[in-house]
Amino acid sequence: MRLIDTPFYLIMRKLLIILLLYPCSWITAQRNANFGIIGGISYYLGDINPNRHFYNPSPAFGVIYRININPRYAIRGNAYYTQISGSDLDFSELLHPDRAFLPVSFNTTMLDLNIQAEFNFLPFTPNVGKYKCTPYVSCGIGFTMAISTNVNTGHHFTFLFGAGFKFNLTDKISTGAEWSFRKTFTDRIDGVENPTGIHSMVHNNDWYSYLAVFITYKFFKFAQDCPAYR
């Protein structure tokens, strides 16, 4: 395959065209940005806890930076500080007979860094336009660093997705809530690796989740549409 036919080349060419022909779109996007804080709870899903939501929740908090590209789409960066934990002793042998031999527990403090894209179901830009609130969905990628842990979990990449709702409080302040999930690409978050012996790319990787509320503040007056789009 020739280089000019590869997906990487095609994507880079599109980005270069946008940068050269529509420079004000990037300036507008940067001005249509807001910064804020987020807080809530996190919990773990994996070999020890395969399906109980909100099991052993821990406080989670962090910061977010959102760039509103247009009323439908936004790009957002997040940094979370949190803890996840679990113990096999919390589950009876009747519910989990295959794990009766696993008297294990873990406790991990971690820093979660990620970037995600948001899609608004209603055309929404903070404090601009007809709609002052909207539900949204999001997806993205991330990287989690274990700050302290009692198991060999290491650092790992994640794929994230979630849903939420956001609305404007004032001309400067917006708020909202969301529920998001992180699928890790490791089976060592809890220190237990594939106890059933059945290999699966989906079920043998651990998860963790956030339920959180956020509040953001805009520092700049939101920019008008670029003349190139008129």
LUMTI-21564 format. One record per residue: x, y, z of N, C-alpha, C, O in turn. Coordinates in steps of 0.02 Angstrom, whole numbers, padded with zeros to 5 digits, always signed. Atoms other than C-alpha are relative to their C-alpha. Layout:
BEGIN
XYZXYZXYZXYZ;...
END
This chain:
BEGIN
+00042-00060+00000+00000+00000+00000+00044+00062+00000+00092+00067+00039;-00038-00062+00002+00066+00172-00046-00017+00043+00060-00071+00039+00089;+00010-00043-00058+00088+00301+00091-00060+00045-00008-00097+00056+00040;+00055-00047+00011-00038+00419+00011-00068-00034+00005-00120-00001+00007;+00063+00036-00005-00170+00282+00023-00016-00023+00072-00068-00052+00084;+00010+00023-00069-00151+00249+00210-00049+00046+00036-00052+00106+00021;+00046-00042-00039-00284+00311+00334+00035+00057+00036+00009+00112+00041;-00037-00052-00034-00150+00407+00430+00013+00060-00045+00005+00117-00025;-00015-00054+00048-00101+00507+00276-00064+00039-00016-00061+00101-00020;+00062-00034+00017-00283+00546+00234-00024+00045+00056-00048+00101+00045;+00020-00041-00058-00321+00607+00410+00044+00061+00006+00019+00116+00017;-00046-00056-00007-00165+00716+00417-00012+00051-00056-00005+00111-00045;+00013-00046+00054-00207+00790+00247-00062+00043+00014-00063+00102-00001;+00060-00038-00017-00382+00839+00306+00014+00052+00053-00009+00109+00049;-00017-00048-00053-00311+00920+00463+00040+00058-00028+00029+00115-00008;-00041-00053+00030-00184+01017+00359-00044+00048-00040-00033+00108-00038;+00045-00042+00039-00321+01080+00243-00041+00046+00045-00050+00105+00031;+00038-00040-00048-00424+01139+00391+00043+00056+00029+00020+00113+00034;-00044-00050-00029-00275+01229+00467+00016+00055-00049+00021+00114-00030;-00020-00049+00050-00230+01316+00304-00059+00041-00025-00052+00102-00036;+00057-00034+00031-00403+01361+00240-00047+00031+00051-00082+00080+00036;+00047-00025-00050-00500+01389+00401+00034+00014+00066+00014-00015+00117;-00036-00012-00063-00380+01458+00532-00043+00030+00054-00033+00018+00114;+00040-00032-00052-00513+01561+00618-00045-00049+00036-00068-00034+00090;+00040+00050-00034-00611+01403+00659+00035-00024+00063+00002-00039+00113;-00037+00021-00060-00473+01353+00780+00002+00055+00052-00002+00042+00112;+00002-00057-00046-00468+01528+00856-00068+00003+00034-00073+00013+00095;+00067-00001-00028-00657+01522+00878-00009-00056+00051-00038-00046+00104;+00008+00057-00046-00649+01350+00958+00035+00013+00066+00008-00003+00118;-00036-00014-00062-00518+01407+01083-00037+00052+00042-00037+00048+00103;+00038-00051-00037-00623+01559+01130-00065-00028+00027-00090-00004+00078;+00061+00032-00024-00777+01449+01149+00016-00056+00048-00010-00112+00041;-00023+00051-00047-00696+01356+01293-00021+00019+00071-00028+00077+00088;+00012-00012-00071-00737+01335+01476+00039-00050+00042+00056-00105+00019;-00042+00038-00046-00642+01267+01625-00040-00012+00064-00078+00032+00085;+00038+00012-00060-00711+01184+01780+00026-00056+00043+00080-00084+00030;-00016+00053-00046-00708+01057+01919-00055-00053-00002-00112-00038-00020;+00047+00055+00001-00793+00888+01933+00011-00043+00061+00067-00052+00084;-00006+00041-00059-00830+00777+02081-00058-00049+00006-00113-00036-00018;+00052+00051-00008-00927+00621+02127+00028-00062+00031+00067-00059+00079;-00023+00064-00026-00895+00437+02157+00026-00043-00057+00006-00034-00115;-00024+00050+00048-00802+00297+02069-00009-00069+00031-00011-00076+00092;+00005+00068-00024-00821+00110+02081+00027-00047-00053+00037-00028-00111;-00035+00048+00042-00747-00047+02006-00046-00058-00021-00090-00079+00017;+00033+00061+00026-00814-00191+01898+00054-00045-00029+00094-00022-00070;-00052+00045+00025-00708-00344+01864-00010-00071+00025-00066-00093+00036;+00003+00070-00020-00666-00520+01919-00030-00009+00070-00068-00056+00081;+00028+00005-00068-00708-00488+02102-00073+00022+00000-00115-00009+00032;+00068-00027+00004-00863-00385+02063-00023+00004-00073-00012+00055-00105;+00015+00000+00071-00931-00434+01892-00060+00042-00020-00064+00063-00078;+00061-00033+00023-01100-00345+01894-00036+00044+00050-00091+00067+00036;+00034-00041-00050-01142-00248+02053+00021+00073-00008+00078+00091+00008;-00016-00071+00009-01150-00063+02011+00000+00036+00068-00037+00018+00114;-00009-00040-00060-01098+00064+02144+00026-00041+00059+00014-00026+00117;-00031+00041-00052-01004-00071+02238+00061+00038+00028+00103+00062-00009;-00056-00029-00035-00885+00001+02368+00022+00067-00030+00080+00074-00050;-00018-00063+00033-00890+00181+02300+00051+00041+00039+00054+00038+00101;-00051-00044-00029-00748+00303+02332-00007+00070-00028-00030+00077-00085;+00003-00068+00027-00738+00493+02314+00046+00008-00060+00100-00021-00063;-00039-00015+00059-00675+00556+02147-00008+00075-00015-00062+00102-00009;+00004-00071+00016-00632+00734+02097+00054+00017-00051+00104-00019-00057;-00049-00019+00051-00539+00825+01959-00018+00065-00033-00058+00104-00008;+00010-00061+00039-00536+00962+01829-00017-00019-00072+00002-00073-00095;+00017+00011+00070-00607+00976+01653+00012+00063-00040+00008+00119-00013;-00007-00056+00046-00573+01087+01503-00036-00019-00064-00018-00068-00098;+00043+00017+00057-00703+01089+01364+00006+00054-00054+00000+00114-00039;+00001-00045+00057-00687+01167+01191-00064-00015-00040-00072-00070-00066;+00062+00008+00036-00857+01193+01109+00012+00017-00073+00013+00076-00092;-00015-00010+00071-00822+01169+00924-00058+00032-00036-00049+00080-00074;+00062-00029+00027-01002+01205+00873-00056-00022+00046-00044-00058+00094;+00054+00017-00046-01175+01187+00953-00013-00075+00008-00048-00094+00055;+00012+00072-00005-01174+00998+00923+00060-00038+00029+00050-00090+00061;-00060+00039-00018-00994+00945+00960+00046+00040+00045+00053+00101+00040;-00050-00029-00044-00865+00977+01094+00055-00050+00012+00044-00111+00009;-00057+00041-00019-00693+00911+01139+00017+00018+00073+00018+00076+00091;-00010-00012-00072-00652+00890+01323+00058-00040+00027+00065-00099+00011;-00054+00033-00036-00499+00848+01427-00018-00005+00074-00047+00041+00102;+00016+00012-00071-00514+00775+01603+00060-00027+00037+00103-00061+00008;-00050+00029-00045-00400+00736+01748-00035-00016+00066-00059+00029+00100;+00033+00022-00061-00472+00633+01892+00052-00028+00049+00102-00058+00029;-00038+00033-00054-00396+00584+02059-00050-00040+00040-00099-00012+00066;+00049+00041-00033-00485+00438+02139+00031-00064+00027+00092-00074+00023;-00021+00064-00028-00475+00267+02221-00052-00052-00016-00112-00038-00014;+00046+00056+00008-00552+00099+02180+00025-00058+00043+00085-00065+00054;-00019+00055-00045-00554-00054+02291-00053-00055-00003-00108-00045-00028;+00047+00057-00002-00635-00223+02315+00029-00057+00040+00090-00061+00051;-00021+00059-00038-00629-00383+02416-00044-00058-00019-00105-00052-00023;+00038+00061+00016-00681-00559+02370-00043-00022+00059-00091-00059+00049;+00038+00018-00059-00746-00577+02548-00068+00035+00002-00111+00016+00042;+00065-00034+00003-00889-00457+02505-00053-00040-00037-00112-00022-00036;+00046+00040+00041-00968-00591+02394-00003-00071+00027+00048-00102+00042;+00008+00067-00029-01040-00754+02455+00023-00054-00050+00024-00042-00110;-00020+00056+00042-00979-00922+02390-00058-00027-00040-00048-00058-00092;+00059+00023+00037-01158-00961+02337-00008+00039-00065-00029+00011-00116;+00005-00041+00059-01156-00816+02215+00058-00010-00047+00051-00004-00108;-00061+00005+00040-00978-00846+02155+00038-00064+00019+00093-00059+00046;-00036+00061-00019-00931-01029+02180+00066-00009-00036+00111-00041-00009;-00063+00007+00037-00795-01017+02047+00055+00042+00031+00114+00033+00014;-00051-00042-00031-00707-00887+02155+00006-00012+00075+00031+00030+00112;-00005+00015-00072-00719-00972+02323+00072-00005+00023+00086+00002+00082;-00070+00009-00018-00531-00998+02317+00038+00066-00003+00100+00066+00001;-00035-00064+00009-00492-00811+02298-00012+00047+00058-00051+00095+00050;+00006-00047-00056-00481-00727+02468+00046+00060-00011+00094+00070+00026;-00045-00054+00019-00405-00573+02386-00037+00067+00007-00098+00070+00008;+00027-00068-00002-00429-00385+02401+00052+00047-00031+00111+00030-00036;-00045-00050+00029-00355-00230+02321-00025+00069+00018-00084+00079+00033;+00015-00070-00014-00349-00043+02352+00050+00041-00040+00110+00040-00026;-00044-00036+00046-00280+00071+02216-00020+00074-00004-00078+00089-00018;+00009-00071+00011-00262+00260+02213+00030+00017-00068+00086-00004-00083;-00022-00010+00069-00246+00325+02035-00016+00069-00026-00060+00104+00000;+00012-00061+00038-00237+00474+01919-00023-00019-00069+00012-00055-00105;+00032+00019+00063-00351+00459+01768+00001+00061-00047-00031+00111-00033;-00004-00053+00050-00309+00568+01616-00033-00023-00064-00020-00079-00087;+00033+00021+00061-00418+00565+01461-00024+00059-00041-00027+00116-00016;+00029-00049+00046-00487+00659+01312-00060-00032-00033-00057-00091-00051;+00062+00029+00025-00662+00636+01245-00036+00049-00045-00028+00110-00040;+00043-00040+00042-00783+00698+01114-00071-00004+00026-00094-00058+00048;+00069-00002-00023-00959+00752+01161-00046+00017-00058-00029+00059-00101;+00052-00017+00049-01115+00754+01052-00062+00022+00038-00088-00015+00079;+00059-00028-00032-01260+00865+01107-00062-00019-00041-00063-00011-00102;+00061+00016+00035-01435+00805+01064-00039+00063-00021-00077+00061-00069;+00029-00064+00018-01493+00987+01061+00058+00048-00017+00112+00042+00012;-00053-00048+00016-01393+01129+00981+00015+00045+00059-00025+00088+00077;-00015-00032-00064-01306+01195+01135+00071+00030-00001+00120-00004-00016;-00063-00033-00016-01169+01322+01166-00012+00040+00063-00062+00077+00066;+00014-00034-00063-01153+01390+01343-00017+00074-00008+00022+00113-00035;+00023-00069-00004-01253+01551+01361-00012+00031-00068-00020+00092-00073;+00011-00026+00067-01279+01568+01173-00055-00041-00033-00053-00103-00029;+00049+00037+00039-01430+01522+01068-00064-00015+00038-00074+00006+00095;+00067+00015-00025-01605+01456+01098+00001-00049+00058-00035-00040+00107;+00002+00054-00049-01565+01300+01199+00050+00013+00056+00109+00024+00044;-00042-00012-00058-01498+01323+01375+00019-00065+00036+00054-00063+00087;-00017+00064-00030-01484+01137+01415-00004-00054-00054-00037-00046-00105;+00001+00055+00048-01455+00972+01326+00025-00064+00032+00072-00061+00072;-00034+00063-00015-01424+00787+01356+00056-00011-00051+00054+00017-00106;-00055+00014+00045-01264+00722+01278+00028-00070+00012+00016-00100+00064;-00037+00062-00006-01162+00566+01247+00073+00015-00015+00089+00065-00049;-00072-00012+00008-00972+00551+01248+00037-00065-00008+00014-00118+00013;-00046+00057+00004-00830+00434+01205+00070+00027-00008+00079+00084-00030;-00069-00024+00006-00641+00445+01208+00050-00053+00022+00033-00112+00029;-00054+00044-00022-00476+00370+01262+00036+00033+00058+00033+00093+00068;-00034-00026-00058-00372+00388+01418+00059-00042+00021+00074-00094-00008;-00058+00035-00029-00221+00336+01519-00004+00008+00075-00011+00063+00101;+00006+00001-00072-00225+00288+01703+00066-00020+00032+00096-00070+00012;-00062+00013-00036-00075+00294+01819-00016-00019+00072-00051+00018+00107;+00009+00022-00069-00076+00196+01983+00050+00037+00044+00110+00030+00037;-00043-00038-00046-00009+00311+02119+00022-00044+00058+00081-00044+00077;-00016+00048-00052-00017+00181+02257-00048-00059-00005-00107-00049-00020;+00042+00060+00006-00083+00002+02258+00033-00058+00037+00094-00058+00047;-00026+00060-00033-00064-00164+02348+00002-00060-00047+00016-00116-00026;-00004+00053+00050-00073-00265+02186+00041+00024-00059+00056+00084-00065;-00042-00017+00058+00028-00269+02026-00044+00022-00059-00052-00014-00108;+00046-00023+00052-00091-00163+01922+00034+00039-00056+00016+00032-00114;-00037-00038+00051+00031-00046+01833-00041+00056-00031-00096+00071-00007;+00035-00052+00037-00018+00093+01713-00034-00032-00060-00013-00084-00085;+00037+00031+00054-00143+00061+01575-00041+00051-00039-00057+00105-00014;+00044-00040+00043-00244+00134+01431-00072-00020+00011-00087-00075+00033;+00071+00012-00008-00433+00149+01435-00038+00026-00060-00017+00072-00095;+00050-00026+00047-00579+00170+01317-00060+00020+00042-00083-00019+00083;+00054-00024-00043-00719+00274+01392-00061+00020-00042-00056+00040-00100;+00062-00024+00029-00900+00312+01352-00048+00017+00057-00041-00009+00112;+00047-00021-00051-01042+00394+01446-00056+00043-00027-00061+00054-00087;+00057-00043+00018-01197+00503+01447-00010+00049+00057+00007+00036+00115;+00010-00050-00052-01246+00660+01539-00050+00053-00022-00083+00048-00073;+00045-00056+00012-01346+00820+01547+00035+00063+00024+00063+00064+00079;-00032-00063-00019-01282+01000+01551-00048+00058-00014-00089+00056-00059;+00043-00059+00009-01366+01169+01569+00035+00061+00029+00083+00055+00067;-00030-00063-00020-01327+01352+01599-00033+00026+00064-00094+00025+00072;+00024-00032-00060-01342+01433+01770-00002+00076-00007-00051+00108+00010;-00005-00072+00010-01284+01609+01727+00034+00012-00067+00046-00034-00106;-00036-00017+00062-01199+01702+01584+00070-00028-00002+00100-00035-00055;-00069+00024-00003-01033+01633+01644+00005-00074+00022+00055-00107+00008;-00007+00065-00034-01071+01470+01734-00049-00051-00029-00108-00036-00039;+00040+00058+00022-01134+01302+01670+00013-00058+00047+00065-00061+00080;-00007+00058-00044-01161+01140+01764-00031-00061-00033-00062-00055-00087;+00028+00061+00028-01213+00961+01734+00019-00061+00040+00052-00056+00091;-00015+00064-00032-01201+00778+01782+00010-00052-00054-00018-00047-00108;-00013+00053+00049-01138+00622+01695+00017-00066+00034+00039-00067+00092;-00018+00067-00021-01114+00435+01714+00043-00030-00056+00020-00036-00112;-00047+00023+00051-00963+00365+01623+00034-00065+00022+00040-00079+00081;-00033+00064-00012-00874+00197+01606+00067-00002-00034+00075+00025-00089;-00067+00011+00028-00691+00154+01576+00012-00075-00008+00011-00113+00040;-00022+00069+00013-00646-00010+01494+00076+00000-00005+00104+00032-00048;-00073+00003+00001-00465-00049+01532+00022-00055-00048-00017-00097-00069;-00029+00051+00043-00350-00153+01424+00048-00043+00040+00101-00063+00016;-00038+00043-00044-00284-00254+01570-00049-00039+00044-00104-00015+00057;+00040+00039-00046-00353-00390+01682+00032-00003+00069+00019-00048+00108;-00037+00001-00063-00242-00343+01829-00018+00058+00046+00017+00071+00094;+00020-00055-00044-00335-00194+01904-00012-00024+00071+00007+00010+00119;+00017+00027-00066-00395-00303+02048+00051-00051+00025+00041-00080+00079;-00049+00050-00020-00242-00416+02055-00021-00071-00015+00015-00118+00001;+00025+00066+00018-00346-00563+01989-00003-00004-00075-00035+00037-00108;-00004+00005+00072-00312-00622+01813-00034-00064-00024-00010-00119-00012;+00035+00055+00034-00439-00732+01721-00009-00061+00045+00018-00114+00030;+00007+00056-00046-00493-00843+01867-00039-00059-00030-00031-00115-00006;+00040+00055+00028-00615-00945+01759+00038-00040-00052+00018-00096-00068;-00037+00034+00052-00484-00991+01628-00028+00008-00069-00001-00019-00117;+00032-00012+00065-00600-00934+01487+00025+00066-00027+00017+00118+00005;-00029-00061+00028-00515-00808+01373-00051+00037-00041-00086+00008-00082;+00047-00043+00036-00618-00662+01308+00028+00071+00000+00048+00097+00052;-00024-00068+00005-00563-00491+01244-00047+00049+00034-00026+00104+00053;+00049-00045-00031-00722-00416+01318-00003-00010+00075+00004+00039+00113;+00014+00012-00070-00749-00500+01486+00062-00008+00043+00057-00004+00104;-00060+00009-00041-00569-00527+01541+00035+00064+00015+00089+00063+00047;-00029-00064-00017-00532-00342+01553-00043+00034+00053-00104+00031+00050;+00036-00033-00054-00578-00242+01708-00027+00067-00021-00004+00097-00069;+00033-00064+00012-00688-00087+01712+00000+00041+00064+00008+00014+00119;+00020-00042-00056-00718+00061+01825-00043+00057-00027-00042+00073-00086;+00051-00047+00021-00850+00195+01822-00001+00061+00045+00020+00059+00103;+00009-00062-00038-00886+00375+01877-00072+00022-00005-00102+00019-00059;+00063-00038-00002-01048+00458+01929+00017+00066+00032+00035+00069+00090;-00028-00064-00023-01010+00642+01945-00042+00059-00023-00082+00054-00070;+00028-00064+00020-01071+00821+01936+00058+00048-00013+00112+00041+00016;-00052-00048+00016-00972+00965+01863-00028+00070-00004-00088+00080-00012;+00017-00070+00009-00972+01153+01856+00057+00034-00038+00115+00024-00021;-00051-00031+00043-00881+01257+01725-00011+00075-00003-00066+00100+00008;+00001-00073+00004-00839+01440+01701+00033+00021-00065+00085-00006-00084;-00029-00025+00062-00807+01533+01539+00038+00065+00015+00011+00110+00046;-00042-00058-00012-00664+01659+01543-00005+00052-00055+00011+00110-00043;+00003-00045+00057-00694+01736+01372-00072+00008-00024-00115-00035-00013;+00063-00009+00034-00841+01808+01280-00002-00049-00058+00045-00051-00098;+00003+00051+00052-00899+01669+01164+00001+00032-00068-00035+00079-00083;-00013-00029+00066-00842+01702+00987-00059-00012-00047-00097-00060-00039;+00050+00009+00052-00957+01725+00840+00025-00051-00051+00084-00068-00052;-00020+00047+00052-00957+01605+00694+00052+00031-00045+00052+00091-00058;-00051-00022+00046-00809+01616+00578-00031+00024-00065-00077-00009-00090;+00029-00024+00064-00848+01721+00420+00005-00051-00055-00036-00049-00101;-00006+00050+00053-00788+01574+00315-00060-00046-00004-00072-00076-00056;+00057+00045+00000-00944+01478+00366-00066+00036-00017-00118+00003-00022;+00061-00037+00016-01069+01616+00324-00015-00004-00074-00065+00025-00096;
END
